[in-house]
Amino acid sequence: MSLVLSGQGEKTSPLLRVARKYSAYLSYPLAICGLLWLLALPLSSFSRRAYFSENAMMPGQVYTTFGTQSHMDAMDRVDAELKTKDRAQAVEAVFASIGLDTETQEFTYTKVPRIGKHAGTNVHGILRAPRSDSVEALVIAASWTTANNASNVNAVRLMAGLAQYASEQVYWARDIVFVVTDSGEQGIEEWLRAYQGLTTTSPLFVRSGIIQAALSLELPPAKRYTGLGLYFEGKGGQLANLDYVNMVQYVSRLERMPAYLHGLKDVPRRAHWWTKYTSATQLLLRQVRAQAFGSSTGIHAPFLRYRIDAITLAGLPQPDDPVSAVLAHGLFTDADVPAAPMQRQIGRTIEASFRSLNNLLEHFHQSFFFYMLPANQRYVSIGDYIPAAGLMIASLLLQAMHLWWMQGPDELRSDSPHTRITRINAYYALLRATLPSSVGIILRVHALGLVLLLIPQLIASSVLTDATTTAYLFTMALASISMVLHTSDIYWTRRIEWQQLKSIVSVYLAVVVACLSVMNFSLAVALFVVAGLPLVFTRVCRVDTRIRRALGVLMLVAVSPVCMMTLGMHVLGCSSNPFRVFLADFYRFGSLVYPLVCLVYWPVNLLCMIIVLIQ
């Protein structure tokens, strides 16, 4: 009540009076300062050198032995079995020959509801730890194809060698589960649901204990690799524990097969500061893209949904490596198999990582779960980057306060004590006349967003292709603009305050960004850039002409969801329509991007157009 009546002469706190006096001047600088804070994150002064919080792992304290003849023979058995059997049967036969408890899982899934069924097969083998009672487990997983749709037989071969190595050791304190899928992330999701007992359509009967950590492996066809790419982001902004990432990077350097974040190599220490800044910026942008819109490399992301720390290690082929073409049936020629020293280095990196994971006394918990990594072996903690979100939220709230006080005629903002009661009565009369119209506009626009959210569930099978999705989006865009023009025309002569409407929308968006920033900081920043900034600078000039309104609407159309997704599809080189990808991730993995686009981004963009057009 103090906030509502502060503009009508009521006594308020000094802080509220200061906010009322300077809110009109602080909103825009705060938004710009929030963006400048983000631009400063790549600077070395913002980051710290990585360290281990979990001392029990003792990384690099063991002598690795992977690479003996028996391990190589197990890898060759995969090639021999693939010549006579299909992929699932071949892997199951190899695992059984090593002595693992094996099982095959047949499953079906739909990429999008009512868009056809897809069948897949998972094979897993469990090595029972001789020093435990199968209470805890570690997982190493691989798909038959990489994120770029290249063959991943190299990873399956290496997994067989690692299984042979692990079966020869007696120091394991946790079971080790080896999983091979032919359906990428969805295959791992179906396997995890069955492993956790969340589905009865394709259950698993051969299980182990609680999964403590997982590692996904991708090795595209190549003779030699210059290093490994390390990926750690999940679909909903989840991140692997920082200790896990640091440990893998540390042991990989000891084995002379360094793991680079997102495949980006280190910049020399004596490089120019601008070179270091641009390299850190590129790495941070890749992390923001992966964290906000879902990781596209590796199959580790589904594990993070179940609070299982997981990463992906992907081989980085040499640029001049002579890679043979993959045969139609997915087998490799001899030239596609990595050289034995290269296989030994990668295998020993994974061996050292699992030996450290085997030393854990409890689940990862001591290090950070919220962080950003501007360079290899350096990190930015949540306390250093979250102030940027705070500045953005403060910008929206201060502007909302200022606009709420500025609504109505100037007589309502008089400081004369003699007309206090009259001004309060007039203020409430203004709210009764205008507030229902503002709330009605907001509800109407969000109803359109709800239609956008629900219609894909009702579309017939095999209809939602990339072409039809694009047509659907442009149809909804035309319908939205038509509704904006119709709504603006209706309320052109009615009693409505655009300051009031913008104030309510600003508070609503500030609450959404604030809640989202503690769950998925990258997605919160992306939402503020495409929806919050246009809202802050909408109708910033007091001079109101038709030309200015037309330019404002054109600028809002340029940052609308349809234009931004179309631009992203061409600039980022997406093979599929982003809207369809967001829709599939929403139904398969519970990603928040699709509902945010339909229920927040799209409505706020339309409400900005209405604010521009209202007289």
Secondary structure, DSSP 8 states (H G I E B T S, - for coil): -HHHHGGGT----HHHHHHHHHHHHHHHHHHHHHHHHHHHTTSGGG-EE---S-GGG-TT-S------HHHHHHHHHHHHHHTTS-HHHHHHHHHHHHT-EEEEEEEEE-SSTTS--EEEEEEEEEE--TTS-SSEEEEEEEESB-TTS-B-HHHHHHHHHHHHHHHT-S--SSEEEEEEESSHHHHHHHHHHHHTT--SSS--SS--SEEEEEEEEE--S-S-EEEEEEE-B-TTS-B--HHHHHHHHHHHHHTT--EEETT-----TTS-HHHHHHHHHHHHHHHHHHHHH---SSS-HHHHHTT-EEEEEEEEE-TT-------TTS---GGGS--HHHHHHHHHHHHHHHHHHHT-SSSS-SS-SSEEEEETTEEEEHHHHHHHHHHHHHHHHHHHHHHHHH-S-GGGG---GGGHHHHHHHHHHHHHHHHHHHHHHHHHHHHHHHHHHHHHHHS-TT---HHHHHHHHHHHHHHHHHHHHHHHHHTTSS---HHHHHHHHHHHHHHHHHHHHTT-HHHHHHHIIIIIHHHHTTT-SS---HHHHHHHHHHHHHTSHHHHHHHHHHHTT-SS-HHHHHHHHHHHH--SHHHHIIIIIHHHHHHHHHHHH--
